[in-house]
Amino acid sequence: MSTVPLAAREFDFGDEDFEALRTLVRSLTGISLGDQKRELVYGRLSRRLRALRLASFKEYRSLVAADPGELAQLVNAITTNLTAFFRERHHFDYLRDHVLRPRAAARRSGLRLRIWSAGCSSGEEPYSIAMTVLEALAEVQHHDVRILATDLDSDMLARARTGLYPFERLKSMGPSRLGRFFDAEHDRGAAAGRVKREVAALVTFKQLNLIHALPMKGPLDAIFCRNTVIYFDKDTQRDLFARMAALQRPGDLLFLGHSESLFKVSMDYTLIGRTIYRRN
């Protein structure tokens, strides 16, 4: 986002406003907003001021302190939601070739599989996992497969639950996957696709704040926590991965984003591929 010159700003946004808002975001989400994020905060929250017809960030801070609903809107506005179907494709290939197919070959029925998509955004990641499962397991109904998809952003979760995506978001998958896993529809007059029932049936969406206690019991065969912890400081990352490790057995997998690493963060995992870790 480009820097907005002070003289051109629609709203005053002083040091007190920025410090108060980033302290609040940190306490709510664990996300650390450095000084370089000042214009991002202004840009995203100024939209809320316009929508609410407020005259200043001081008024907005007062509203947030009094209205839990607006507090949720603040979190949704600040949270970054960049995603795509089969993003970082090698992760899904590894899941298919080194986990799903070998286990299915060893056990034709009764396979138990638990996968968590932590930071699922608008649903592309967990649905990609579900499609990978369906491609690898010929008769998924004979197995016990559950994919938990969580995110802090309530707006993104609502969008994910619809399973409806503009056709532009689906082009990269190719005609074979489109035909098998999506029904053609229209969304506000534009071509779109909705994930088929067999895909949606594997995924459960829940709202979850990663800095809070994790409600699941495990064990989790694989965790996708990609492009999420880059917003956390090292102490928050260490705490989160320690809690994730407690939900996994030796040999279970953790997938991180392309710019993320467990170096000096966790000794519970060993790097075995491009941002692919195995639980020790």
C-alpha positions as CSV (number, residue, x, y, z in Angstrom):
1,M,0.0,0.0,0.0
2,S,1.4,3.4,-0.9
3,T,2.1,6.0,1.8
4,V,-0.6,8.6,2.2
5,P,0.8,12.1,2.6
6,L,-0.4,13.7,5.8
7,A,-1.9,16.7,4.0
8,A,-4.0,14.4,1.8
9,R,-5.5,12.3,4.7
10,E,-9.2,12.3,5.1
11,F,-8.9,11.6,8.8
12,D,-6.3,12.7,11.4
13,F,-4.3,9.7,12.4
14,G,-1.7,10.5,15.1
15,D,0.8,8.5,17.1
16,E,-1.8,8.0,19.9
17,D,-4.3,6.5,17.5
18,F,-1.8,4.1,15.9
19,E,-0.3,3.0,19.3
20,A,-3.7,2.4,20.8
21,L,-5.0,0.4,17.8
22,R,-1.9,-1.8,17.3
23,T,-1.8,-2.5,21.1
24,L,-5.5,-3.6,20.9
25,V,-4.8,-5.7,17.8
26,R,-1.9,-7.4,19.5
27,S,-3.9,-8.2,22.6
28,L,-6.8,-9.6,20.6
29,T,-5.0,-11.6,17.9
30,G,-1.3,-11.8,18.7
31,I,-0.5,-9.9,15.5
32,S,2.4,-7.5,15.8
33,L,2.0,-4.4,13.7
34,G,5.4,-2.7,13.2
35,D,5.8,0.9,12.4
36,Q,5.9,0.0,8.7
37,K,2.2,-1.1,9.0
38,R,1.0,2.3,10.0
39,E,-0.4,3.2,6.6
40,L,-1.9,-0.3,6.2
41,V,-3.8,0.3,9.5
42,Y,-4.9,3.8,8.3
43,G,-6.0,2.5,4.9
44,R,-8.1,-0.4,6.2
45,L,-9.7,1.3,9.1
46,S,-10.5,4.5,7.4
47,R,-13.0,2.4,5.4
48,R,-14.8,1.6,8.6
49,L,-14.8,5.3,9.6
50,R,-16.5,6.2,6.3
51,A,-19.0,3.3,6.6
52,L,-19.9,4.4,10.1
53,R,-19.8,8.2,9.2
54,L,-17.3,9.0,11.9
55,A,-15.2,12.1,11.9
56,S,-12.0,10.9,13.6
57,F,-10.1,7.9,14.7
58,K,-10.6,9.1,18.3
59,E,-14.4,8.5,17.8
60,Y,-13.6,5.1,16.2
61,R,-11.5,4.1,19.2
62,S,-14.4,5.0,21.6
63,L,-16.8,3.0,19.5
64,V,-14.6,-0.1,19.4
65,A,-14.2,0.1,23.2
66,A,-18.0,0.1,23.7
67,D,-19.2,-2.2,20.8
68,P,-18.0,-5.9,20.6
69,G,-19.5,-6.1,17.1
70,E,-17.3,-3.3,15.8
71,L,-14.3,-4.9,17.6
72,A,-14.9,-8.0,15.4
73,Q,-15.1,-5.7,12.3
74,L,-11.7,-4.2,13.3
75,V,-10.2,-7.6,13.5
76,N,-11.7,-8.6,10.1
77,A,-10.3,-5.4,8.6
78,I,-6.8,-5.8,9.8
79,T,-6.5,-9.6,9.1
80,T,-4.8,-10.3,5.7
81,N,-6.6,-12.8,3.6
82,L,-4.5,-13.7,0.5
83,T,-5.2,-17.3,-0.7
84,A,-5.8,-19.4,-3.7
85,F,-6.8,-23.0,-4.7
86,F,-3.8,-25.3,-4.5
87,R,-1.5,-22.5,-3.5
88,E,2.0,-23.9,-3.0
89,R,1.0,-27.0,-4.9
90,H,3.9,-29.1,-3.7
91,H,2.3,-29.4,-0.2
92,F,-0.8,-31.0,-1.7
93,D,1.3,-33.3,-3.8
94,Y,3.3,-34.4,-0.8
95,L,0.1,-35.0,1.2
96,R,-1.3,-37.2,-1.6
97,D,1.9,-39.1,-2.5
98,H,3.5,-39.6,1.0
99,V,0.5,-39.8,3.3
100,L,-2.8,-40.5,1.6
101,R,-1.9,-43.0,-1.1
102,P,0.4,-45.1,1.1
103,R,-2.1,-45.3,3.9
104,A,-4.9,-46.1,1.6
105,A,-2.8,-48.9,0.1
106,A,-2.1,-50.3,3.5
107,R,-5.7,-50.1,4.7
108,R,-8.5,-50.1,2.2
109,S,-11.2,-49.2,4.7
110,G,-11.4,-47.8,8.2
111,L,-8.6,-45.2,7.7
112,R,-8.8,-42.4,10.3
113,L,-7.5,-39.0,9.0
114,R,-7.6,-35.6,10.8
115,I,-6.3,-32.5,9.1
116,W,-6.4,-28.9,10.4
117,S,-6.3,-25.9,8.1
118,A,-5.3,-23.1,10.6
119,G,-6.0,-19.7,9.0
120,C,-8.3,-21.0,6.2
121,S,-9.4,-17.5,5.0
122,S,-12.2,-17.9,2.4
123,G,-11.9,-21.6,2.2
124,E,-9.6,-22.3,-0.8
125,E,-7.0,-24.2,1.3
126,P,-9.3,-26.7,3.1
127,Y,-11.3,-27.3,0.0
128,S,-8.0,-28.0,-1.9
129,I,-7.2,-30.5,0.9
130,A,-10.6,-32.1,0.5
131,M,-10.1,-32.5,-3.2
132,T,-6.7,-34.0,-2.7
133,V,-8.2,-36.5,-0.3
134,L,-11.0,-37.4,-2.8
135,E,-8.4,-37.9,-5.6
136,A,-6.2,-40.2,-3.4
137,L,-8.9,-42.2,-1.7
138,A,-11.1,-44.1,-4.2
139,E,-14.0,-44.7,-1.7
140,V,-13.7,-42.0,0.9
141,Q,-17.0,-43.1,2.5
142,H,-15.2,-46.2,3.8
143,H,-12.8,-44.0,5.8
144,D,-13.2,-41.6,8.7
145,V,-11.9,-38.3,7.2
146,R,-12.4,-34.9,8.8
147,I,-10.9,-31.6,7.8
148,L,-11.2,-28.8,10.4
149,A,-10.9,-25.3,8.9
150,T,-10.5,-22.3,11.2
151,D,-10.0,-18.6,10.9
152,L,-10.3,-15.5,13.1
153,D,-12.1,-13.5,10.4
154,S,-15.9,-14.1,10.6
155,D,-16.6,-12.5,7.2
156,M,-14.1,-14.9,5.5
157,L,-15.6,-17.9,7.3
158,A,-19.1,-16.9,6.1
159,R,-17.8,-16.7,2.5
160,A,-16.0,-20.0,2.9
161,R,-19.1,-21.8,4.0
162,T,-20.9,-20.9,0.9
163,G,-18.3,-22.7,-1.2
164,L,-19.1,-20.3,-4.1
165,Y,-16.2,-18.7,-6.0
166,P,-15.9,-16.5,-9.1
167,F,-14.8,-18.4,-12.2
168,E,-11.6,-16.3,-12.3
169,R,-10.5,-17.9,-9.0
170,L,-11.0,-21.4,-10.4
171,K,-9.2,-21.1,-13.8
172,S,-5.8,-22.4,-12.4
173,M,-7.3,-25.8,-11.5
174,G,-7.9,-27.1,-15.0
175,P,-11.0,-28.6,-16.6
176,S,-10.7,-32.0,-15.0
177,R,-10.9,-30.7,-11.4
178,L,-13.4,-28.1,-12.3
179,G,-15.7,-30.7,-13.8
180,R,-15.3,-33.2,-10.9
181,F,-15.4,-30.9,-7.9
182,F,-17.5,-27.8,-8.9
183,D,-21.1,-27.1,-10.1
184,A,-21.4,-24.3,-12.5
185,E,-23.4,-21.4,-11.1
186,H,-23.7,-17.6,-11.4
187,D,-23.0,-15.1,-8.7
188,R,-24.5,-11.7,-9.2
189,G,-24.6,-12.3,-13.0
190,A,-21.0,-13.5,-13.3
191,A,-19.8,-17.1,-14.0
192,A,-19.0,-19.0,-10.7
193,G,-18.5,-22.4,-9.3
194,R,-19.7,-24.0,-6.1
195,V,-17.9,-26.9,-4.5
196,K,-19.8,-30.1,-4.8
197,R,-21.4,-31.8,-1.8
198,E,-18.8,-34.5,-1.6
199,V,-16.1,-31.8,-1.2
200,A,-18.0,-29.7,1.3
201,A,-19.0,-32.7,3.4
202,L,-15.3,-33.3,4.4
203,V,-14.8,-29.8,5.8
204,T,-16.0,-28.1,9.0
205,F,-15.5,-24.4,9.5
206,K,-15.1,-22.9,12.9
207,Q,-14.0,-19.5,14.2
208,L,-10.8,-19.7,16.2
209,N,-8.2,-17.3,17.6
210,L,-4.8,-19.0,17.5
211,I,-3.5,-17.2,20.6
212,H,-6.3,-18.8,22.7
213,A,-6.4,-22.3,23.9
214,L,-6.8,-24.8,21.1
215,P,-10.1,-26.7,21.6
216,M,-9.3,-29.8,19.5
217,K,-7.9,-33.0,21.1
218,G,-6.0,-34.6,18.3
219,P,-4.1,-36.4,17.2
220,L,-3.8,-34.5,13.9
221,D,-2.2,-36.2,11.0
222,A,-1.4,-32.9,9.3
223,I,-1.6,-29.2,10.1
224,F,-1.6,-26.5,7.4
225,C,-0.6,-23.3,9.1
226,R,0.6,-21.3,6.1
227,N,1.2,-17.6,5.8
228,T,-0.2,-17.0,9.3
229,V,2.6,-16.9,11.8
230,I,4.5,-14.3,9.9
231,Y,2.3,-11.7,11.7
232,F,3.3,-13.1,15.1
233,D,6.3,-12.2,17.2
234,K,8.7,-15.1,18.0
235,D,7.4,-15.7,21.5
236,T,3.8,-16.0,20.2
237,Q,5.1,-18.4,17.5
238,R,6.9,-20.5,20.0
239,D,3.8,-20.8,22.2
240,L,1.6,-21.7,19.2
241,F,3.8,-24.4,17.8
242,A,4.3,-25.9,21.2
243,R,0.6,-26.3,21.5
244,M,0.3,-27.6,18.0
245,A,3.1,-30.2,18.7
246,A,1.0,-31.4,21.6
247,L,-1.7,-32.4,19.2
248,Q,0.5,-34.5,16.9
249,R,2.3,-37.8,17.1
250,P,5.8,-38.5,15.9
251,G,5.7,-38.6,12.1
252,D,2.7,-36.3,11.7
253,L,3.1,-33.3,9.4
254,L,3.2,-29.5,9.6
255,F,3.0,-27.3,6.5
256,L,4.1,-23.7,6.7
257,G,4.0,-20.8,4.2
258,H,6.9,-20.2,1.7
259,S,8.3,-17.3,3.9
260,E,7.9,-19.1,7.2
261,S,10.3,-21.2,9.2
262,L,10.7,-23.0,12.6
263,F,14.3,-21.9,12.9
264,K,14.9,-20.8,16.6
265,V,11.1,-21.3,17.1
266,S,10.5,-25.0,17.7
267,M,12.6,-28.1,18.2
268,D,9.6,-30.4,18.0
269,Y,9.7,-30.7,14.2
270,T,12.3,-31.6,11.6
271,L,12.4,-30.0,8.1
272,I,11.9,-32.7,5.5
273,G,11.0,-30.6,2.4
274,R,10.1,-27.1,1.2
275,T,8.4,-25.7,4.3
276,I,7.2,-29.3,5.2
277,Y,8.0,-30.4,8.7
278,R,7.7,-33.8,10.5
279,R,6.8,-34.1,14.2
280,N,9.8,-35.6,16.1
